[in-house]
Amino acid sequence: MAQEIEMKLAVAESVSLDEVRGICSFLSGGEGRTTKMMARYFDTEDGALGKARLAYRTRKEGRCWVACLKGSGKSENGLHQRMEVERDVEHGDADLTVFADTEGAELVEPYLSAKLVPIVETEFSRTSWLMGDRTAKIEIALDEGEVRAGGKTSPIREIELELKAGEVEALHVLANWLKQQFALTEENDSKYARGLALRRG
């Protein structure tokens, strides 16, 4: 099963995002690519997916839609490790059948006939850079926008460091260096988890 490994760092309001972009461009040796993102997270009305520790979203990335299924994992000191399956799709409506021929097929099978409703939305701008050497490749993503759920909103200002190749220690080294440059804190909650907290009030 594919696994996502990433470090999340919340960016304080006092930090200039332009300065963060400048440092990231310096580290990667090139300008970042900025993409508009809009995501919807779905569950049954009784929260069956959540009870099974599954998260399902569709996200518009620029002009393309991507469906994503995330499974149980762990989050500690900002480091997130969890199962992830993605598929390119043609629209943002809920449709778990797109995972029928993937490693997530058995996980979604009990819910294929269930009615899914949107419960959390996110909208943000992501600027990303790829950096690496012989030991590791890391994607740096700077996200700015908001999470929406239950009629409430919460701002998104965070850096995600996703390990594409190499050892996890490389994420810690880069995260610690960035924390020396800016007011950053380790973020254990995903955007989805923050949306669920908004819904609970």
N, C-alpha and C positions, 0 to 999 in steps of 0.2 A: 504494500500500500504506500502511495506517495506520501511524503512527510514534508510539511512546511516548518522551517526553523528560522525564526526571526527575533530580533531584539526591538522592543518598542521604547521610545523615549519621548516623554511629554516636554514640549517647549514652553517655557514661561512666557507670560505676556510681555515681560520686559525685554525679551530678546528680539532683535531685528531679524526677520526672516530673510531679508536681502543679504544680511551678513552670513547667515547659515548657507544660503545658496552660493555665495562667493567661496566659502570654505569647501563646500562639496564639489564645486567646479574645479577648485585647486587640487583636491585629493584625486579626482578622477581624470584630470587632465583635459577636460572638455566641458562645454555647456550642457546642462541637463535638458531633458525632454519633458515638457509640461503637457499633461493630459487632464481633461475634465472627467470626473468620475461621478456617477449617480447609481446608488445601489438600493435594492429592496430586499429585505430579509423576510422569509415566510415561515409560518408554522401553522399547525391545525388550531382550531379555536380553543381546544383544551391543552395546547402546548405539548403534543405528543413527541414532536421532534426534539424539543428541548429536554424532555424527560429522558429521551434516549441519548442525550448528549450529542445531538447533531445540530448543525447550523447550515441552513440552505439560503443562498442568495442568488439574485441575478444582478449583474452590474454592467452599466453602459460605460465603456472605456473609450472615450472619443466617439467614434461612430459605430463601434462594435459592441455586441452583447456577449458576456461570458457568464455561464452558470457555474456555481461553485458549491461543493459539498464539503463541510469540515466536520471532523469527528473529534472524539475525546482526545485529550492530550494533557499537557501540564504547562503552567505558567509560574515562573519564579524569578524574582529580581529582574523583571522586564523581559526575560527570555521565554518565548512562546514556541512550543513544539507540539504539533498536532497533525493528524491525518488530513489530507486535502486532495480533492479530485476536481479538476476544472474541465469544462467543455465549452467550445464556441457554439453559440446559439443565435437564432435569428430575431429573437424578441425578448422582452423582459418579463413575460408572464410566467407564472409558476408552472413547471412541468418536470416532474421528477423522472419521467421516462427517458430523459436525455442521458441518464446515468446507467441505463440498462445494460450497456456493453462495456462498462468500466469496472474498476475494482470496488466501486461503491454500490454495485447492483444489489447485493444482499442486504445492505444497510437500508436502502430506500424501499425495498420490495413491500414491506408491511404497510407503507403509506401511499402507494401508487394510486389508490382510489379515494384517498382522503381529500377533503376540501381544504385547500391552503389559503391563508389570508396574509396580507402584508402586515407586519407588526413593528418593523423598524426601518427607517430610511436614512441614508447618508448622502450627502452631496459635498464634494470637495475637489480641490485642484491638487494634483500630484505632480511634483517635479522629481524626476528620477535620474540617477547616475549609476554607472557600472564601474567598479574599480576592482583591481585584482593583480595578483602576481603568481608566482609558481606555487604558492601555498594555499591560496584561497581566492574566491571570487565572491564579491558582495554587491548587492544592489542597495543603494541608498535612496530612500524615497522620503520626500518632505511633503506632508499633507496639511492642507489648510481648508477648513470648511465647517460643516456642522452635522451633528447627529439629530434626528427628529423621531420622536415617539411619544405617544400619549398626549399629543397637543403641546409638548414641550421640546425645547432645543438645548443642545450643549455644544460648545465650540470644539472643533478639531484643530489642534496645533501639535503635530507630532512627527517624529522621525522614525521610520521603520528601516532596520538593517536586515535584509534577508540573505541568508547564506545560500549561494548558488552552487558552490563547490568548496571543498576543504574542511577544516576542523572548526568546531564551534568556538574554540578559544579565540579565533580571529574576530568574531563578533564582539567578544568582551574587550579585546584590545582596542578596537575602533570605537566602541561605545565609551570606554573610559577616556580615550583621547578627546572625543567630542565633549564630554562632560567637563573637561578641563578648560574648554574654549567657551562654553555657553552654560546658562542656567537650565540644565536638563534633569529630569527625574525619570527613574525607571517606571514604566507603565505596565501593570499586570492585567489591566482590563482591555479587551478588544473593543473596537467600535460597536460591535453587536452587543457586547455585555453592557456597555455604557447606555445603549438604547434600551435594553431590558430594564436597567435601573431607573431610567426615566419613566417607563411605563408603570413601574411599581410605585412611583411617586416618592 
